[in-house]
Amino acid sequence: MSQYLLSVWYPEGGTMPEPETLAQITADLEVVNADLRAAGAWVFAGGLYPPSTATVLTPTGGEVLVTDGPYVESKEVLGGFSIIEAPDLDAALGWGRRMAEAVTVPVEIRPIQSE
């Protein structure tokens, strides 16, 4: 089995969904996560605070510069992720499709290097 990163991308500065919509998204995501666990595919998952909470460490001239805020400015931000195990990319894409439908935003699938 290979491991894959399923990263969830949200529009930068986007508004939060209405409480009813957010409750449905949360419930749908819980179903996907429960199915991942039942299939033995779930490894780890987590949501992230906004990019404004980030601290960036940049090596420069033998020192490390510490700055606040995101490393890059973009229209989309990483909002959460899951690490899953799947036999191949097609299986990982199947889980990714389900996750994208649940969270209603883009999900990027990337294989994790094993060596």
Secondary structure, 3 states (H helix, E strand, C coil): CEEEEEEEEEECCCCCCCHHHHHHHHHHHHHHHHHHHHCCCEEEEEECCCHHHCEEEEEECCEEEEEECCCCCCCEEEEEEEEEEECCHHHHHHHHHHHHHHHCCCEEEEECCCC
